[in-house]
Amino acid sequence: MHVTIKKSVLAAVAAAADATGKVANADLLDGLDGATYLLSCPAGTELYLGLCFEEHPRSANDHGDASRACSADGKRLPSEGEMRSYRDQPGNDIARFEWTDELSDTDVESTFLYAVVGTFGSAVSAATREQPFRCVSGPTG
């Protein structure tokens, strides 16, 4: 492997070093310490996969109402993959089945079917059926 280092970069590092050869702000990135870059989630949610998952499922609702409830709070339903991964973490409180935002390609008499993820696996459910759900949002920080 061949690495090219620009002389201007070396000069900038050397100029930043004090008499002992140590750089005074080596623990900073763009002048900010590491705490500035930490991600955080609101109370009642936990950080997983770069998303804030609600810690507990909400009461059962049909898919449309669940999606609207999340949107009203500035959140969304998780994808099937996000929910499966979250479910597989030890100690997570997953209802038997919970709504995701994944529309199934299975067509049963023109009924919209959405993927649901639960304690024992995944399935599809008619959008009009009531299922518990949880919302996800992006972290702050």
PyRosetta script that sets phi, psi and omega in degrees:
from pyrosetta import init, pose_from_sequence

init()
pose = pose_from_sequence("MHVTIKKSVLAAVAAAADATGKVANADLLDGLDGATYLLSCPAGTELYLGLCFEEHPRSANDHGDASRACSADGKRLPSEGEMRSYRDQPGNDIARFEWTDELSDTDVESTFLYAVVGTFGSAVSAATREQPFRCVSGPTG")
pose.set_psi(1, 139.0)
pose.set_omega(1, -179.8)
pose.set_phi(2, -113.7)
pose.set_psi(2, 126.5)
pose.set_omega(2, -179.6)
pose.set_phi(3, -117.3)
pose.set_psi(3, 132.5)
pose.set_omega(3, 177.0)
pose.set_phi(4, -108.8)
pose.set_psi(4, 126.6)
pose.set_omega(4, 178.1)
pose.set_phi(5, -114.2)
pose.set_psi(5, 126.3)
pose.set_omega(5, -179.7)
pose.set_phi(6, -73.9)
pose.set_psi(6, 138.3)
pose.set_omega(6, 178.8)
pose.set_phi(7, -61.4)
pose.set_psi(7, -33.2)
pose.set_omega(7, -179.1)
pose.set_phi(8, -64.8)
pose.set_psi(8, -33.5)
pose.set_omega(8, 177.9)
pose.set_phi(9, -68.7)
pose.set_psi(9, -45.4)
pose.set_omega(9, 177.9)
pose.set_phi(10, -61.0)
pose.set_psi(10, -40.3)
pose.set_omega(10, 179.4)
pose.set_phi(11, -63.8)
pose.set_psi(11, -39.6)
pose.set_omega(11, 179.7)
pose.set_phi(12, -66.2)
pose.set_psi(12, -39.9)
pose.set_omega(12, 178.6)
pose.set_phi(13, -66.4)
pose.set_psi(13, -45.0)
pose.set_omega(13, 179.9)
pose.set_phi(14, -62.3)
pose.set_psi(14, -40.1)
pose.set_omega(14, 179.9)
pose.set_phi(15, -66.3)
pose.set_psi(15, -29.4)
pose.set_omega(15, -179.0)
pose.set_phi(16, -79.1)
pose.set_psi(16, -19.1)
pose.set_omega(16, -177.7)
pose.set_phi(17, -74.6)
pose.set_psi(17, 144.7)
pose.set_omega(17, 176.3)
pose.set_phi(18, -86.7)
pose.set_psi(18, -170.6)
pose.set_omega(18, -176.2)
pose.set_phi(19, -62.0)
pose.set_psi(19, -25.9)
pose.set_omega(19, 179.9)
pose.set_phi(20, -84.9)
pose.set_psi(20, -4.5)
pose.set_omega(20, -179.0)
pose.set_phi(21, 89.5)
pose.set_psi(21, 3.5)
pose.set_omega(21, 179.6)
pose.set_phi(22, -94.6)
pose.set_psi(22, 144.5)
pose.set_omega(22, 177.1)
pose.set_phi(23, -90.1)
pose.set_psi(23, 124.9)
pose.set_omega(23, -173.5)
pose.set_phi(24, -63.9)
pose.set_psi(24, -33.3)
pose.set_omega(24, -175.1)
pose.set_phi(25, -112.9)
pose.set_psi(25, 33.9)
pose.set_omega(25, -176.5)
pose.set_phi(26, -63.3)
pose.set_psi(26, -22.1)
pose.set_omega(26, -179.9)
pose.set_phi(27, -89.7)
pose.set_psi(27, 9.6)
pose.set_omega(27, -179.0)
pose.set_phi(28, -112.0)
pose.set_psi(28, 150.0)
pose.set_omega(28, 173.2)
pose.set_phi(29, -122.7)
pose.set_psi(29, 118.2)
pose.set_omega(29, -175.1)
pose.set_phi(30, 54.0)
pose.set_psi(30, 35.2)
pose.set_omega(30, 177.9)
pose.set_phi(31, 80.5)
pose.set_psi(31, 4.2)
pose.set_omega(31, -178.2)
pose.set_phi(32, -116.2)
pose.set_psi(32, 142.8)
pose.set_omega(32, 178.7)
pose.set_phi(33, -82.8)
pose.set_psi(33, 171.8)
pose.set_omega(33, -174.7)
pose.set_phi(34, -59.4)
pose.set_psi(34, -31.5)
pose.set_omega(34, -178.9)
pose.set_phi(35, -60.1)
pose.set_psi(35, -28.9)
pose.set_omega(35, 179.6)
pose.set_phi(36, -63.3)
pose.set_psi(36, -29.5)
pose.set_omega(36, -174.5)
pose.set_phi(37, -95.6)
pose.set_psi(37, 2.0)
pose.set_omega(37, 178.3)
pose.set_phi(38, -70.8)
pose.set_psi(38, 140.5)
pose.set_omega(38, 176.7)
pose.set_phi(39, -93.0)
pose.set_psi(39, 144.2)
pose.set_omega(39, 178.0)
pose.set_phi(40, -138.0)
pose.set_psi(40, 158.9)
pose.set_omega(40, -179.0)
pose.set_phi(41, -122.8)
pose.set_psi(41, 153.9)
pose.set_omega(41, 177.3)
pose.set_phi(42, -65.3)
pose.set_psi(42, 161.6)
pose.set_omega(42, 176.5)
pose.set_phi(43, -55.2)
pose.set_psi(43, 142.7)
pose.set_omega(43, 179.3)
pose.set_phi(44, 86.1)
pose.set_psi(44, 0.8)
pose.set_omega(44, 176.9)
pose.set_phi(45, -128.9)
pose.set_psi(45, 162.4)
pose.set_omega(45, 176.9)
pose.set_phi(46, -134.0)
pose.set_psi(46, 146.5)
pose.set_omega(46, -178.3)
pose.set_phi(47, -79.5)
pose.set_psi(47, 123.9)
pose.set_omega(47, 175.1)
pose.set_phi(48, -153.2)
pose.set_psi(48, 133.0)
pose.set_omega(48, -179.4)
pose.set_phi(49, 57.6)
pose.set_psi(49, 29.5)
pose.set_omega(49, -179.1)
pose.set_phi(50, 75.0)
pose.set_psi(50, 13.9)
pose.set_omega(50, 178.4)
pose.set_phi(51, -126.0)
pose.set_psi(51, 156.5)
pose.set_omega(51, 174.0)
pose.set_phi(52, -98.1)
pose.set_psi(52, 107.7)
pose.set_omega(52, 178.1)
pose.set_phi(53, -91.8)
pose.set_psi(53, 133.4)
pose.set_omega(53, 172.1)
pose.set_phi(54, -61.0)
pose.set_psi(54, 136.8)
pose.set_omega(54, -174.6)
pose.set_phi(55, -70.2)
pose.set_psi(55, -27.6)
pose.set_omega(55, -177.3)
pose.set_phi(56, -130.8)
pose.set_psi(56, 145.9)
pose.set_omega(56, 178.7)
pose.set_phi(57, -68.6)
pose.set_psi(57, 150.6)
pose.set_omega(57, 174.6)
pose.set_phi(58, -84.9)
pose.set_psi(58, 166.4)
pose.set_omega(58, 179.3)
pose.set_phi(59, -59.0)
pose.set_psi(59, 152.2)
pose.set_omega(59, -177.7)
pose.set_phi(60, -59.7)
pose.set_psi(60, 140.9)
pose.set_omega(60, 177.8)
pose.set_phi(61, -152.4)
pose.set_psi(61, 163.9)
pose.set_omega(61, 173.5)
pose.set_phi(62, -73.6)
pose.set_psi(62, 168.5)
pose.set_omega(62, -173.0)
pose.set_phi(63, -60.8)
pose.set_psi(63, -43.8)
pose.set_omega(63, -178.9)
pose.set_phi(64, -61.4)
pose.set_psi(64, -45.6)
pose.set_omega(64, 179.1)
pose.set_phi(65, -66.8)
pose.set_psi(65, -37.3)
pose.set_omega(65, 178.0)
pose.set_phi(66, -63.2)
pose.set_psi(66, -45.6)
pose.set_omega(66, 179.6)
pose.set_phi(67, -63.1)
pose.set_psi(67, -43.1)
pose.set_omega(67, 178.7)
pose.set_phi(68, -65.6)
pose.set_psi(68, -37.7)
pose.set_omega(68, 179.2)
pose.set_phi(69, -63.4)
pose.set_psi(69, -42.2)
pose.set_omega(69, 177.3)
pose.set_phi(70, -64.2)
pose.set_psi(70, -46.3)
pose.set_omega(70, -179.8)
pose.set_phi(71, -59.9)
pose.set_psi(71, -39.5)
pose.set_omega(71, -179.7)
pose.set_phi(72, -62.4)
pose.set_psi(72, -26.6)
pose.set_omega(72, 179.0)
pose.set_phi(73, -96.3)
pose.set_psi(73, 9.9)
pose.set_omega(73, -179.0)
pose.set_phi(74, 73.1)
pose.set_psi(74, 26.1)
pose.set_omega(74, -177.9)
pose.set_phi(75, -125.2)
pose.set_psi(75, -171.5)
pose.set_omega(75, 177.9)
pose.set_phi(76, -149.1)
pose.set_psi(76, 165.8)
pose.set_omega(76, 171.4)
pose.set_phi(77, -73.9)
pose.set_psi(77, 145.8)
pose.set_omega(77, 178.2)
pose.set_phi(78, -73.1)
pose.set_psi(78, 157.2)
pose.set_omega(78, 173.0)
pose.set_phi(79, -71.7)
pose.set_psi(79, 166.6)
pose.set_omega(79, 178.3)
pose.set_phi(80, -61.6)
pose.set_psi(80, -43.2)
pose.set_omega(80, 179.5)
pose.set_phi(81, -63.1)
pose.set_psi(81, -42.4)
pose.set_omega(81, 177.8)
pose.set_phi(82, -61.4)
pose.set_psi(82, -43.3)
pose.set_omega(82, -177.5)
pose.set_phi(83, -68.9)
pose.set_psi(83, -39.6)
pose.set_omega(83, 177.8)
pose.set_phi(84, -61.1)
pose.set_psi(84, -45.9)
pose.set_omega(84, -178.9)
pose.set_phi(85, -64.1)
pose.set_psi(85, -43.1)
pose.set_omega(85, 178.2)
pose.set_phi(86, -62.1)
pose.set_psi(86, -43.9)
pose.set_omega(86, -179.8)
pose.set_phi(87, -58.1)
pose.set_psi(87, -36.5)
pose.set_omega(87, -174.3)
pose.set_phi(88, -77.4)
pose.set_psi(88, -4.2)
pose.set_omega(88, 177.5)
pose.set_phi(89, -80.5)
pose.set_psi(89, 132.6)
pose.set_omega(89, -179.0)
pose.set_phi(90, -56.0)
pose.set_psi(90, 136.0)
pose.set_omega(90, 174.5)
pose.set_phi(91, 86.5)
pose.set_psi(91, -2.3)
pose.set_omega(91, 180.0)
pose.set_phi(92, -75.8)
pose.set_psi(92, 138.8)
pose.set_omega(92, -176.7)
pose.set_phi(93, -89.1)
pose.set_psi(93, 95.6)
pose.set_omega(93, -178.3)
pose.set_phi(94, -110.9)
pose.set_psi(94, 132.1)
pose.set_omega(94, 176.0)
pose.set_phi(95, -70.1)
pose.set_psi(95, 171.8)
pose.set_omega(95, -179.5)
pose.set_phi(96, -53.1)
pose.set_psi(96, -49.4)
pose.set_omega(96, 171.4)
pose.set_phi(97, -142.7)
pose.set_psi(97, 143.5)
pose.set_omega(97, 177.8)
pose.set_phi(98, -132.7)
pose.set_psi(98, 148.2)
pose.set_omega(98, 179.7)
pose.set_phi(99, -64.1)
pose.set_psi(99, 147.9)
pose.set_omega(99, 166.8)
pose.set_phi(100, -125.8)
pose.set_psi(100, 177.5)
pose.set_omega(100, 178.9)
pose.set_phi(101, -92.6)
pose.set_psi(101, 8.1)
pose.set_omega(101, -175.4)
pose.set_phi(102, -84.9)
pose.set_psi(102, 116.0)
pose.set_omega(102, 175.4)
pose.set_phi(103, -80.8)
pose.set_psi(103, 126.1)
pose.set_omega(103, -178.2)
pose.set_phi(104, -76.6)
pose.set_psi(104, 149.2)
pose.set_omega(104, 175.8)
pose.set_phi(105, -87.3)
pose.set_psi(105, 2.8)
pose.set_omega(105, 175.3)
pose.set_phi(106, -77.9)
pose.set_psi(106, 130.3)
pose.set_omega(106, -179.0)
pose.set_phi(107, -116.1)
pose.set_psi(107, 116.4)
pose.set_omega(107, 177.7)
pose.set_phi(108, -116.6)
pose.set_psi(108, 101.3)
pose.set_omega(108, 179.5)
pose.set_phi(109, 49.9)
pose.set_psi(109, 45.8)
pose.set_omega(109, 177.7)
pose.set_phi(110, 58.7)
pose.set_psi(110, 29.3)
pose.set_omega(110, 176.5)
pose.set_phi(111, -95.9)
pose.set_psi(111, 130.3)
pose.set_omega(111, 176.2)
pose.set_phi(112, -68.9)
pose.set_psi(112, 126.9)
pose.set_omega(112, 178.4)
pose.set_phi(113, -116.7)
pose.set_psi(113, 134.0)
pose.set_omega(113, 179.0)
pose.set_phi(114, -117.1)
pose.set_psi(114, 148.1)
pose.set_omega(114, 177.3)
pose.set_phi(115, -69.3)
pose.set_psi(115, 138.8)
pose.set_omega(115, 173.0)
pose.set_phi(116, -123.0)
pose.set_psi(116, 142.4)
pose.set_omega(116, -179.8)
pose.set_phi(117, -118.7)
pose.set_psi(117, 134.1)
pose.set_omega(117, -178.7)
pose.set_phi(118, -140.4)
pose.set_psi(118, -174.5)
pose.set_omega(118, -176.6)
pose.set_phi(119, -54.1)
pose.set_psi(119, -39.0)
pose.set_omega(119, -172.6)
pose.set_phi(120, -108.4)
pose.set_psi(120, 10.2)
pose.set_omega(120, 179.0)
pose.set_phi(121, 145.0)
pose.set_psi(121, -156.4)
pose.set_omega(121, -178.8)
pose.set_phi(122, -126.9)
pose.set_psi(122, 158.5)
pose.set_omega(122, 179.2)
pose.set_phi(123, -156.5)
pose.set_psi(123, -173.3)
pose.set_omega(123, 170.9)
pose.set_phi(124, -121.7)
pose.set_psi(124, 153.5)
pose.set_omega(124, -178.1)
pose.set_phi(125, -142.9)
pose.set_psi(125, 143.9)
pose.set_omega(125, 176.3)
pose.set_phi(126, -61.7)
pose.set_psi(126, 140.2)
pose.set_omega(126, -177.0)
pose.set_phi(127, -59.9)
pose.set_psi(127, -23.1)
pose.set_omega(127, -178.5)
pose.set_phi(128, -84.1)
pose.set_psi(128, -11.6)
pose.set_omega(128, 179.2)
pose.set_phi(129, -76.4)
pose.set_psi(129, 145.9)
pose.set_omega(129, 179.8)
pose.set_phi(130, -89.3)
pose.set_psi(130, 129.1)
pose.set_omega(130, 178.0)
pose.set_phi(131, -136.1)
pose.set_psi(131, 150.6)
pose.set_omega(131, 170.6)
pose.set_phi(132, -65.0)
pose.set_psi(132, 164.0)
pose.set_omega(132, 179.1)
pose.set_phi(133, -156.2)
pose.set_psi(133, 164.1)
pose.set_omega(133, 171.3)
pose.set_phi(134, -138.5)
pose.set_psi(134, 154.4)
pose.set_omega(134, -178.3)
pose.set_phi(135, -106.9)
pose.set_psi(135, 157.6)
pose.set_omega(135, 175.3)
pose.set_phi(136, -127.4)
pose.set_psi(136, 155.1)
pose.set_omega(136, 176.3)
pose.set_phi(137, -147.4)
pose.set_psi(137, 168.6)
pose.set_omega(137, 176.4)
pose.set_phi(138, -78.0)
pose.set_psi(138, 150.3)
pose.set_omega(138, 178.6)
pose.set_phi(139, -77.0)
pose.set_psi(139, 168.5)
pose.set_omega(139, 174.4)
pose.set_phi(140, -106.7)
pose.set_psi(140, 159.6)
pose.set_omega(140, 176.4)
pose.set_phi(141, 123.3)
pose.dump_pdb("model.pdb")
